[in-house]
Amino acid sequence: MASTQLVIFKLESEEFGVDIMKVREIIKPVQIVKIPNTPEFIEGIINLRGKVHPIFSLRKKFKFVDKPFDDDTKIVIVNVNDSNVGFIVDEVSEIVRIDNDQIEAAPRLVTGVNRKYISGVGKIEDRMIILLDLDLVLSVSEQEELRAMNG
């Protein structure tokens, strides 16, 4: 049976999953350099081993209340449309393998997170994991800004 490996992370009390093949690495927060005149959810840029990566706050992007970093906060470096970007998340909890028959299409009424970002909902025992389509989390104009930032 076909399955997918997911990196599970938390924002607020919700669990989100992204395909592990999109994840480049998971790091502790480092100094983020602010960039003027960027959307509120773009925290800035970091230098990671000589490469500059834009950093996004998924809390702000998904309209959750902002909160300070703590010991669990992580930056997940992912590949979005051939660009590496970092998403700040509250906590990375685990990596799981989920059978494709445990994934349902996104329900019509999903609160909190714009439904277009959601590729489905994974059911693992009594948990529901919101599966994000990383290529859709950023709008076309945001992706163009990203390409300009990456040079």
Sequence and secondary structure as in RCSB ss.txt:
>XXXX:A:sequence
MASTQLVIFKLESEEFGVDIMKVREIIKPVQIVKIPNTPEFIEGIINLRGKVHPIFSLRKKFKFVDKPFDDDTKI
VIVNVNDSNVGFIVDEVSEIVRIDNDQIEAAPRLVTGVNRKYISGVGKIEDRMIILLDLDLVLSVSEQEELRAMN
G
>XXXX:A:secstr
  EEEEEEEEETTEEEEEEGGGEEEEE     B  TT  TTEEEEEEETTEEEEEEEHHHHTT       TT EE
EEEEETTEEEEEEESEEEEEEEEEGGGEE   S   SS GGGEEEEEEETTEEEEEE HHHHS HHHHHHHHHHH
 
